[in-house]
Structure formats: structure tokens, C-alpha cells
Amino acid sequence: MAALVVVAIGTAKSSSDPDKNALTFTYHRESGDNYISQTVSIRNTTRGSVVPVLAFTALDRHGHRLPGVQVRTVYGSDSGRLVVPYGWGYDILRFSGSGEHQVYDVRVTVAHLATAKVPANIHPVTAQPLDAAGRAVSKFSRFTAVRVTNPDAFAVKVRVAYLVYDQPVEGETQQAISVTPVGGLVRVPADGTAVVKVTGDAARAVARYSDGPAVSVKAYNSQ
């Protein structure tokens, strides 16, 4: 676990925009067995949900920039797609380019921060794969739909993603090598559920990677 350097940049701040310094970050290179590696925790000290646009710079074990490494996100905190609640949120990072296996930390720049149109969950939404009969099945199976459950007493909007991970050699971190959206932006009612059909690119990805060694189905707050 490493503390991140936080830099706030951008154009002039609107009076209605949250303070960029309300966000702080922690990078988790490895999170242990059965947990996702290469995640960044986002602490939000404002009193509401926010939508950040973040920029990431890959750093080596000495804190030096790795200029050949590109950093992308799974949930879209780098493109204004992720809604972060008051308290804590997170995103998953993907590295590519020369030196991608040398990343030990990241520097985060808050390029923009806005108030969310719809609040994010207090308690995480869950994503359960379903078969054609609507029965709960394993994420490793060739499922045809995903049931998203909202445990909170207010409606939220989420997106669902199907992630496929690599099988790294010892000493390297595992990362997502394929990220496929399942459906689009979905409204989930308070204390309720929504079912998202697996079609198009998502259906092809599930058909290709079902019964594989490392996949996950994730729902995240968005707008």
C-alpha cells in the first residue's frame, strides 16, 4: 500500500464545483489472494457524491515516472464515468507499454471534479450472473443476464462490466486484460433489483472466456 501524491489542476473553479482537494488516494499494488490487484482507493470528504476526472502517472519502486507506461481505468474515473460516494470509492487500473510490470505506485492528478447528478451507493451494489431461466449461476459460466441489487433506500444508476484477468508470473501483479461493458447505464430502484441482458460484445466475451481461470462481473455507480 502506498500513499499517492495528489495534484489539483484545471480551469477556473465554478462556485458550484466541489473542492478538488477533498479527494485523496491510496494505490494498492497487490491485495492478496482472491482480491483484485492494481486498485486505487478514492477518499471523498465532501458531503455528497462526486464525479472526478483523474489523470494517472505510473511510478517505479523509487517513485520515478515511467514515461512508456499508459494508465487506463476500468470504471472510468479518468473520463467522468465513475460516481464516488461520500467516504470511499475505488477504481481498477490497467497498465500497458514499456515498463508496465515495473509499476509500484501512481501519481493522481484531479483534472476536474463535479457534483454527481445521482447519488452513489452507501452499501455496494452486487452483480449476480443468471442463466436463461433466471437462476443464479457462477461468474465462470456462460451466463445470459446479470441481476444488480441495490441495498440502499434510494435509487441509483450503475454500469456493469465483465472483466478477464491475466495469469502473471511470480512477482508481477494481475491485471484486467479485457473489459467489456454489459448493457448500458441502468437505474436500480431503492431496495430493489434490475436485470441486465448479456448481448453483443458482452455475449461474445462471455462465450470466449467462460470456464476460464480468472474473470469477474462488477457493477459500479455511474451517470
Residue, then its C-alpha position, 0 to 999 in steps of 0.5 A: m500500500a502506498a500513499l499517492v501524491v495528489v495534484a489539483i489542476g484545471t480551469a477556473k473553479s465554478s462556485s458550484d464545483p466541489d473542492k478538488n482537494a477533498l479527494t485523496f488516494t491510496y494505490h494498492r499494488e497487490s491485495g492478496d489472494n482472491y482480491i483484485s490487484q492494481t486498485v486505487s482507493i478514492r477518499n471523498t470528504t465532501r458531503g455528497s457524491v462526486v464525479p472526478v476526472l483523474a489523470f494517472t502517472a505510473l511510478d517505479r519502486h523509487g517513485h520515478r515516472l515511467p514515461g512508456v507506461q499508459v494508465r487506463t481505468v476500468y470504471g472510468s474515473d479518468s473520463g467522468r464515468l465513475v460516481v464516488p460516494y461520500g467516504w470511499g470509492y475505488d477504481i481498477l487500473r490497467f497498465s500497458g507499454s514499456g515498463e508496465h510490470q515495473v509499476y509500484d505506485v501512481r501519481v493522481t492528478v484531479a483534472h476536474l471534479a463535479t457534483a454527481k447528478v445521482p447519488a452513489n451507493i452507501h452499501p455496494v451494489t452486487a452483480q449476480p450472473l443468471d442463466a436463461a431461466g433466471r437462476a443464479v449461476s457462477k461468474f465462470s459460466r456462460f451466463t445470459a443476464v446479470r441481476v444488480t441489487n441495490p441495498d440502499a433506500f434510494a435509487v441509483k444508476v450503475r454500469v456493469a462490466y465483465l472483466v478477464y484477468d491475466q495469469p502473471v508470473e511470480g512477482e508481477t501483479q494481475q491485471a484486467i486484460s479485457v473489459t467489456p461493458v454489459g448493457g448500458l447505464v441502468r437505474v436500480p430502484a431503492d431496495g430493489t433489483a434490475v436485470v441486465k441482458v448479456t448481448g453483443d460484445a458482452a455475449r461474445a466475451v462471455a462465450r470466449y472466456s467462460d470456464g476460464p481461470a480468472v474473470s469477474v462481473k462488477a457493477y459500479n455507480s455511474q451517470 
